[in-house]
Amino acid sequence: RFCLLHVLVSLPRMATGEEIPPALQDSWGDFWLFRFFVNAAGYASIVVPGFLLIQYFKRRNYLETGRGICFPVIKSCVFGSEVKSVHPDDGSLPPRAEPTESSTARQVFKLLFCAAGLQASYLTWGVLQERVMTRTYGATETDPGEKFKDSQFLVFMNRILAFTVAGLYCALTKQPRHGAPMYKYSFASLSNILSSWCQYEALKYISFPTQVLAKASKVIPVMMMGKLVSRKSYEYWEYLTAALISVGVSMFLLSSAPNRHVSTVTTFSGIILLAGYIIFDSFTSNWQDALFTYKMSPVQMMFGVNVFSCLFTVGSLLEQGALLESVHFMARHSEFTAHAVLLSVCSACGQLFIFYTINQFGAAVFTIIMTLRQAFAILLSCLIYGHTVTVVGGLGIAVVFMALFLRVYARNRMKKRSKKLPPGETPVQKV
């Protein structure tokens, strides 16, 4: 056992050829790979019994033979109550209201409201995320303070508030009749938890601007996977924008190398965690797309995913004894409590703004707003936390966001052109 723990602790140093930062040497239990397996074991203790129960009810043909007060609950969780919709678009989003000449001012106001809400929610969320994961709490002249280390507790805080907001929204507004088996939300929930955890943990090893650019460049592995696995075809502008994103990210990373220091160095662990974030996040969106073939609204999706997210995270935290430890940390540092609560509020409000913006103005406008948000997030992070960006790095950032805007513009043009195609023709698949 001692040898195994020694190897786990030594992995980051062997991979990067550098000394492990003192903040990460506190104990072998703080190493991200060990924490990942511990969290995964906690989720497995819930997933495995749930899987066995589902298989048991299906083998017993419980839908035909079941009786009693538990029947409606088991039916909803295991079997659902409706068949899938013939058209994937049915029930996923309400018809988007088209602006008219008489309501131009109102549409402009709505657009400004959506843009301001998205920017405020996610810019604040990004600044707080970096503050919580990279800075100490309770520092004085004699005491260096302590860092908060449990990323899973932050994920739990975000999900419990999102679950509450979505539940209240579904209770107060009219929603489509729900038909999907509840257990199917658990797949998206698990990948969503892991992607969020990787995102928080990565900030211990890489700078926030690097993380933002890595998120912007995830279209590249998505295209590669589509080409290799699904044999998809892409337009020339998709290859061009992917190449520009690669060049921009490379310019930023290479220009940052001479001026790096311990707190912002891009390590091997950070790269692995970013890759994990991209993989898990891609699975989440694709699984949610598949679930939308059932008749449901986005807020119902938000509610269903967050139900299981709360179950998984609180179960894992209780098994590890980390829930009480995090609560004690909150009691010791009121500033952290305020940051964690505000982080959750921004996350929940941001999700609602996403649904509202896409409903009112479509995905293209939403993508433009969120692309601008990423650029502003890098700027804010550099101003507040002192990240240095060279001229070459700044040009790299500009190239990345120019490519993203070009991608949005070209995709919008292709969608308009595809609407004019003859009935028998279909456009090339896009990422």
LINWO-V380873 format. One record per residue. RES is the residue in three letters. OMEGA is omega in whole degrees, 0 to 359 (* if undefined). BURIAL is # if it has 9 or more other ideal C-beta (glycine too) atoms within 8 Angstrom, else .. Layout:
# LINWO-V380873
res: <RES	RES>
omega: <OMEGA	OMEGA>
burial: <BURIAL	BURIAL>
This chain:
# LINWO-V380873
res: <ARG	PHE	CYS	LEU	LEU	HIS	VAL	LEU	VAL	SER	LEU	PRO	ARG	MET	ALA	THR	GLY	GLU	GLU	ILE	PRO	PRO	ALA	LEU	GLN	ASP	SER	TRP	GLY	ASP	PHE	TRP	LEU	PHE	ARG	PHE	PHE	VAL	ASN	ALA	ALA	GLY	TYR	ALA	SER	ILE	VAL	VAL	PRO	GLY	PHE	LEU	LEU	ILE	GLN	TYR	PHE	LYS	ARG	ARG	ASN	TYR	LEU	GLU	THR	GLY	ARG	GLY	ILE	CYS	PHE	PRO	VAL	ILE	LYS	SER	CYS	VAL	PHE	GLY	SER	GLU	VAL	LYS	SER	VAL	HIS	PRO	ASP	ASP	GLY	SER	LEU	PRO	PRO	ARG	ALA	GLU	PRO	THR	GLU	SER	SER	THR	ALA	ARG	GLN	VAL	PHE	LYS	LEU	LEU	PHE	CYS	ALA	ALA	GLY	LEU	GLN	ALA	SER	TYR	LEU	THR	TRP	GLY	VAL	LEU	GLN	GLU	ARG	VAL	MET	THR	ARG	THR	TYR	GLY	ALA	THR	GLU	THR	ASP	PRO	GLY	GLU	LYS	PHE	LYS	ASP	SER	GLN	PHE	LEU	VAL	PHE	MET	ASN	ARG	ILE	LEU	ALA	PHE	THR	VAL	ALA	GLY	LEU	TYR	CYS	ALA	LEU	THR	LYS	GLN	PRO	ARG	HIS	GLY	ALA	PRO	MET	TYR	LYS	TYR	SER	PHE	ALA	SER	LEU	SER	ASN	ILE	LEU	SER	SER	TRP	CYS	GLN	TYR	GLU	ALA	LEU	LYS	TYR	ILE	SER	PHE	PRO	THR	GLN	VAL	LEU	ALA	LYS	ALA	SER	LYS	VAL	ILE	PRO	VAL	MET	MET	MET	GLY	LYS	LEU	VAL	SER	ARG	LYS	SER	TYR	GLU	TYR	TRP	GLU	TYR	LEU	THR	ALA	ALA	LEU	ILE	SER	VAL	GLY	VAL	SER	MET	PHE	LEU	LEU	SER	SER	ALA	PRO	ASN	ARG	HIS	VAL	SER	THR	VAL	THR	THR	PHE	SER	GLY	ILE	ILE	LEU	LEU	ALA	GLY	TYR	ILE	ILE	PHE	ASP	SER	PHE	THR	SER	ASN	TRP	GLN	ASP	ALA	LEU	PHE	THR	TYR	LYS	MET	SER	PRO	VAL	GLN	MET	MET	PHE	GLY	VAL	ASN	VAL	PHE	SER	CYS	LEU	PHE	THR	VAL	GLY	SER	LEU	LEU	GLU	GLN	GLY	ALA	LEU	LEU	GLU	SER	VAL	HIS	PHE	MET	ALA	ARG	HIS	SER	GLU	PHE	THR	ALA	HIS	ALA	VAL	LEU	LEU	SER	VAL	CYS	SER	ALA	CYS	GLY	GLN	LEU	PHE	ILE	PHE	TYR	THR	ILE	ASN	GLN	PHE	GLY	ALA	ALA	VAL	PHE	THR	ILE	ILE	MET	THR	LEU	ARG	GLN	ALA	PHE	ALA	ILE	LEU	LEU	SER	CYS	LEU	ILE	TYR	GLY	HIS	THR	VAL	THR	VAL	VAL	GLY	GLY	LEU	GLY	ILE	ALA	VAL	VAL	PHE	MET	ALA	LEU	PHE	LEU	ARG	VAL	TYR	ALA	ARG	ASN	ARG	MET	LYS	LYS	ARG	SER	LYS	LYS	LEU	PRO	PRO	GLY	GLU	THR	PRO	VAL	GLN	LYS	VAL>
omega: <181	179	180	179	179	178	180	181	185	184	182	182	180	183	187	182	183	174	178	178	182	181	182	182	186	177	179	180	179	179	190	183	177	180	180	182	177	178	180	177	177	179	181	180	176	184	185	176	178	178	180	177	180	179	180	181	179	179	179	184	187	181	181	187	186	177	173	185	179	185	181	181	180	178	181	184	188	188	186	185	180	173	180	176	179	180	182	182	183	175	182	178	175	178	182	181	178	180	176	182	184	183	182	180	180	179	177	179	179	180	178	179	180	181	180	180	179	181	182	183	188	173	176	178	181	180	180	179	180	180	184	188	187	183	181	176	177	181	175	180	181	183	181	181	180	179	173	190	187	180	183	179	177	176	178	179	179	186	182	178	178	176	180	181	180	178	178	180	179	181	186	182	180	182	175	177	186	183	183	172	187	184	182	176	186	180	178	180	182	179	178	177	183	178	178	179	178	180	178	183	182	181	175	186	183	179	180	176	178	179	180	180	178	177	181	184	183	176	183	177	178	178	180	180	179	180	185	187	187	181	180	176	182	178	182	182	177	175	180	181	177	178	179	178	179	180	181	179	179	178	181	183	182	180	181	187	183	185	185	171	193	187	183	183	177	184	177	179	179	179	179	180	176	177	177	177	183	181	182	181	178	178	181	183	180	179	178	176	179	180	181	173	168	180	179	176	177	180	173	175	179	180	183	180	184	173	181	178	177	180	182	186	181	177	179	180	179	180	180	186	184	182	179	179	179	177	177	176	177	180	180	187	180	179	177	178	179	180	182	179	180	176	180	180	180	180	181	179	179	178	178	177	177	181	184	182	180	179	185	190	178	186	183	179	179	181	178	180	183	175	175	180	179	178	179	180	177	180	180	180	179	181	186	187	171	175	180	177	179	179	179	177	177	177	178	177	180	179	181	184	172	178	179	178	177	179	178	181	182	180	179	178	180	178	179	180	182	178	182	180	174	186	185	187	177	179	177	180	181	172	*>
burial: <.	.	.	.	#	.	.	#	#	.	#	#	#	.	#	#	.	.	.	#	.	.	.	#	.	.	.	.	.	#	#	#	#	#	#	#	.	#	#	.	.	#	#	.	#	#	#	.	.	#	.	.	.	#	.	.	#	#	.	.	.	#	.	.	.	#	.	.	.	.	#	.	.	#	#	#	.	#	#	#	.	#	.	.	#	.	.	.	.	.	#	#	#	.	.	#	.	.	.	.	.	.	.	#	.	.	#	.	.	#	#	.	.	#	#	.	#	#	#	#	#	#	#	#	#	#	#	#	#	#	#	#	#	#	.	.	#	#	.	.	.	.	.	.	#	.	#	#	.	#	#	#	#	#	#	#	#	#	#	#	#	#	#	#	#	#	#	.	#	#	.	.	.	.	#	.	.	#	#	#	#	#	#	.	#	#	.	#	#	#	#	#	#	#	#	#	#	#	#	#	#	#	#	#	#	#	#	#	#	#	#	#	#	#	#	#	#	#	#	#	#	#	#	.	#	#	#	.	.	.	.	.	.	#	#	.	#	#	#	#	#	#	.	#	#	#	#	#	#	#	#	#	#	.	#	#	.	.	.	.	.	.	.	#	#	#	#	.	#	#	#	.	#	#	.	#	#	#	.	#	#	#	#	#	.	.	#	#	.	.	#	#	.	#	#	#	#	#	#	#	#	#	#	#	#	#	#	#	#	#	#	#	#	#	#	#	#	.	.	#	.	#	#	.	#	#	.	.	#	#	.	.	#	.	.	#	#	.	#	#	#	#	#	#	#	#	#	#	#	#	#	#	#	#	#	#	#	#	.	#	#	.	.	#	#	#	#	#	#	#	#	#	#	#	#	#	#	#	.	#	#	#	.	.	#	.	#	.	#	#	.	#	#	#	#	#	#	#	#	#	#	#	#	#	#	#	#	#	.	#	#	#	.	#	#	.	#	#	.	.	#	.	.	.	.	.	#	.	.	#	.>
